[in-house]
Amino acid sequence: MNTPIYIIEEEKLRRNLQLITDVARRTRAEWILAFKAFALWKTFPIFREYIGSTTASSLSEARLALEEFGAKCHTYSPAYTDYEFDEIAHCSSHLTFNSLTQYERYHERAKDSSIGLRINPDYSEVGTALYNPCAPGTRFGVTADKLPEQLPADIEGFHCHCHCESGSDVFERTLRHIEEKFLPWFPQLKWINFGGGHLVTRKDYDVELLVRLMDGFHERYPHLKVIFEPGSAFAWQTGPLVSHVVDVVEAKGIRTAILDVSFTCHMPDCLEMPYMPEVRGAEISECPEVLEYSENTYRLGGNSCLSGDFMGMWTFDHELQVGEEIVFEDMIHYTTVKTNTFNGISHPAIGMLKMDGTLDILRKFGYEDYRNRMD
């Protein structure tokens, strides 16, 4: 294609799903898909071959679960609104409250759902403050000192989210804090949800350690059902964003290849996190800005009017040409759900590379998509 496109590769997606299915069996836990990281609903028929449920954080996500995935979801929100709550409850098999005040306000209207409470163990190894759910002053969850000795009778579970693309070694240390602080309430519960951020599909993830941790947990608390709800793990390394060079400009010795995609519109985590994405056929240059760059080193710039819509530097093995493809690897998880139409920038198409090698275009975007957001 001569236009930008996200390409999700079916073979890689199924590989991740099969691995997660195996981990779910070995850990004797339910592993469910978090829409906040991946919500391409046209792929849900594939997901339904492997998993049975999803997790939502809003009315739109909850409806997507019921109407497109075909099953009620596990729902958590930092704060439910009165005008949406009943519809959210209708879509939810499990419904977790962020605070005791939210619980008190709405629990009577959630009787058809298994009710949970988000807890905060005051411990997280997430280094980036923007993504740390247990940072000082966080708005997420109830700390142990705020819980009554006897939970309300209809609270059946705890939800605890402390990770971000973490390994099982991090979970081992986090689990100690969870048990130390919240063990007195475990006998009152039916389930515990350890949230997302468990990156089991990453090559260096220690699955064997996770299995041992869960074996021990089940032995200590055989009555507790365990739930994990990763987002990134399902779509990790399942496809790129393909863009093209539109122009090359130079200022103060820095050459910028302007692309037909935007970091702020189509890869916002690159600016928010921030992290440097992998570019196919290029190496990240660590040169300070005062250094002379090689002739094939470029800053990559988006095509929005935001001054900071760029990243760099990357060194290629050749001089970039207008029209040339620039491929950003691993751009399916989180990226596809966080895109926006700032500046009216054309949105990349979404395609699936099928098992037989054919490319199925799932969606193209145009003016009406931009216009309708302003209705």
GUDO-590440 format. One record per residue (C-alpha): residue in three letters; x, y, z. Coordinates in steps of 0.1 Angstrom, whole numbers, plus 2048, in hexadecimal, padded with zeros to 3 digits. Last residue first. Example, Ala and Ser with C-alpha at 12.3 -4.5 7.8 and 13.67 -1.06 7.14 Angstrom:
BEGIN
SER8897F5847/ALA87B7D384E/
This chain:
BEGIN
ASP7358A089E/MET75B8A789F/ARG7658828A0/ASN74E87D881/ARG76389586C/TYR783881872/ASP773860869/GLU76187184C/TYR78187D83D/GLY79085B839/PHE79A83A84A/LYS79F81783D/ARG7967F8851/LEU79C7D3852/ILE7B27D1832/ASP7BA7AC82F/LEU7DE7A6823/THR7E4783814/GLY80076D821/ASP7EC74E828/MET7EC75384D/LYS7DD775848/LEU7EF79784A/MET7D47AC85A/GLY7CF7D0851/ILE7C77F2861/ALA7C981284D/PRO7DE82E85A/HIS7CB84E865/SER7CE86C850/ILE7D888A865/GLY7BA8A086D/ASN7D08B5883/PHE7CA89D89F/THR7B987E892/ASN7C18668AF/THR7D28468B6/LYS7D28368D9/VAL7C18148D1/THR7D980B8B4/THR7F88158C8/TYR7EF8018E7/HIS7FA7E08D7/ILE7FD7E18B1/MET81E7F58AB/ASP8387DA8AF/GLU8507E6894/PHE850808883/VAL85580385D/ILE861821848/GLU85881B824/GLU869831809/GLY85384A7F6/VAL86D8667F9/GLN8908567FB/LEU8A584E81A/GLU8CA84C815/HIS8D882A81D/ASP8E2813839/PHE8CA825851/THR8D3838871/TRP8B6842888/MET8B586289E/GLY89B8698A7/MET8778718AF/PHE85F88A8A2/ASP83E89B8A9/GLY84C8B58C1/SER8428D38AC/LEU81E8C78A9/CYS8138D0886/SER80E8AC87C/ASN822899862/GLY838885879/GLY85D88787A/LEU87986D87A/ARG89B87B882/TYR8B486E869/THR8D685F866/ASN8E2854844/GLU8FB87083F/SER90B869860/TYR90388187C/GLU91B89C889/LEU91789E8AE/VAL9078BB8C0/GLU8E68A88C2/PRO8F588D8D7/CYS8F986C8C4/GLU8E684E8D0/SER8DC8438AD/ILE8C08298AC/GLU8C780F890/ALA8B380B871/GLY8A77EF85A/ARG8857ED86B/VAL87F808884/GLU87D7FE8A8/PRO86A8178BE/MET87B82F8D5/TYR8698338F6/PRO85884F908/MET841846918/GLU82C86390B/LEU83E86A8EA/CYS8428478DE/ASP82183E8EF/PRO8108558D6/MET8178408B7/HIS7FC84989E/CYS7F286D8A6/THR80F87B8BA/PHE8288668A8/SER81A870886/VAL81885D865/ASP81F867841/LEU84386B84A/ILE85B88984B/ALA88087D84A/THR89389785F/ARG8B78A0859/ILE8C98B1875/GLY8E78C786C/LYS8D78E7879/ALA8B78E0864/GLU8B18C7849/VAL8928BA838/VAL889899828/ASP86689481A/VAL84987B819/VAL85A85C826/HIS84184082A/SER83082D846/VAL82A809850/LEU81F803874/PRO82A7E187F/GLY81C7C088B/THR8177A58A5/GLN8357AD8BC/TRP81F7AE8DB/ALA7FA7AC8D3/PHE7EE7958EF/ALA80979F908/SER8027C4904/GLY7E07C1914/PRO7E47AC932/GLU7C67A2948/PHE7D0787961/ILE7B6775976/VAL7BA75D994/LYS79D74B9A4/LEU7A27499C9/HIS79672B9DD/PRO7B77199DC/TYR7C97359EE/ARG7EB7299FA/GLU7EE70C9E0/HIS7E07239C5/PHE7FA73D9CD/GLY8177249CD/ASP80D7169AB/MET80973A99F/LEU82C7449A8/ARG83A724999/VAL82772A978/LEU83474E978/LEU85874297D/GLU85472A960/VAL84774594A/ASP86775A94D/TYR861775933/ASP88177991D/LYS86F7758FC/ARG85178C905/THR830779902/VAL82B779928/LEU82B79F92B/HIS8187A194C/GLY80D7C694B/GLY7E97BF953/GLY7D47B9972/PHE7DB7A098E/ASN7B6799992/ILE7AC7869B2/TRP78E7709B6/LYS7757629CF/LEU77D7789ED/GLN777779A12/PRO794761A1A/PHE7AB779A08/TRP7A3797A1E/PRO7BF792A39/LEU7D878BA1C/PHE7D67AFA10/LYS7F77C0A1A/GLU8107A4A1B/GLU7FF7919FF/ILE8007AF9E7/HIS8237B89F1/ARG8307959EB/LEU81D7949C9/THR8307B39BE/ARG8527A29C3/GLU8477839AF/PHE83679A995/VAL8567AC98E/ASP86878A989/SER84B780972/GLY85579B95A/SER8457BD955/GLU8367CF936/CYS8257E694F/HIS81B7D9971/CYS8097E3991/HIS7E47DA98B/CYS7D17CB9A8/HIS7AC7C09A6/PHE79D7B09C5/GLY77E79A9C4/GLU75C7909D3/ILE74F7B09E2/ASP72A7A89E8/ALA72D7A2A0D/PRO73E7C3A15/LEU7617BDA20/GLN7697B6A45/GLU7887C6A53/PRO77F7E6A41/LEU7987F2A26/LYS7A9814A27/ASP7CA807A37/ALA7CD7EDA1B/THR7CE8079FF/VAL7B180C9E8/GLY7B680F9C3/PHE7C28289A8/ARG7C384D9AD/THR7E984D9B3/GLY7F78659CD/PRO8198559CC/ALA81C83E9AE/CYS80A81D9B0/PRO7FB81C98D/ASN81D82597D/TYR81882C958/LEU81E852957/ALA83884E972/THR84F83895C/GLY86281F972/VAL847806978/GLU8547F2996/SER8347F59AA/TYR82B7F49CE/ASP8118079E3/PRO7FC7E79E3/ASN7DE7F99D3/ILE7BD7E69D3/ARG7A17E79B9/LEU7807DA9C6/GLY76C7BE9B6/ILE7477B69B0/SER73B79899D/SER7207A6987/ASP6FA7A2987/LYS6F87B69A7/ALA7087D5998/ARG6EE7EF99F/GLU6F17EA9C5/HIS7167EE9C1/TYR7148119B4/ARG71982D9CE/GLU7288179E9/TYR7418089D1/GLN74A82A9C3/THR7518369E6/LEU7658179EE/SER77C81F9D1/ASN7878129AF/PHE7697FB9AB/THR76C7DA997/LEU7507CB983/HIS7517A7977/SER73879895E/SER7347BA94F/CYS71E7C6931/HIS6FF7CE946/ALA7157DE960/ILE7227F6946/GLU6FF7FE93B/ASP6F580595F/PHE71381B965/GLU712833948/TYR6FD84F955/ASP70A84C978/THR72F84E96E/TYR748834979/ALA76983F987/PRO78C82F984/SER77C81596E/TYR77D7EF96F/THR7697D695B/HIS76C7B1955/CYS7597AA936/LYS73879A92A/ALA73D78490B/GLY7377878E6/PHE7587988DC/GLU7457B18C6/GLU7267BA8D9/LEU72F7B08FD/ALA7537BA8FD/LEU74F7D88E7/ARG7337E48FE/ALA74B7E291B/GLU7667F5908/SER74D8118FF/LEU740812923/SER763816931/SER77F802941/ALA77C7E0931/THR78A7BD935/THR7857A091E/SER77877C91F/GLY779759910/ILE79B754902/TYR7AB73F8E7/GLU79373A8C9/ARG7817598D4/PHE7A176D8CC/ILE79F7648A7/PRO77A76F8A5/PHE78578F8B7/THR79C79A89B/LYS7817B288C/TRP77F7C18AF/LEU7A17D28AE/ALA7A07DB8D3/PHE7C47D88E0/ALA7D57E98FD/LYS7B87F990F/PHE7A37DB904/ALA7B37C491E/LEU7B17A0913/ILE7AB78492C/TRP7C176A93D/GLU7AE753956/ALA7C574196D/ARG7D071D973/THR7F472996E/ARG7FC70C955/ARG7DB710942/ALA7DD736940/VAL802733935/ASP7F771C919/THR7DC73390E/ILE7F475090F/LEU80C73E8F8/GLN7F17358E0/LEU7E57598DF/ASN8087658D9/ARG80D74D8BC/ARG7EB7568AE/LEU7F477A8AD/LYS81577389C/GLU80475E881/GLU7E877887C/GLU800795876/ILE7F27B787F/ILE7FB7D1865/TYR7F67F686D/ILE7F580984D/PRO80382983D/THR7F9830819/ASN80B8247FA/MET800800800/
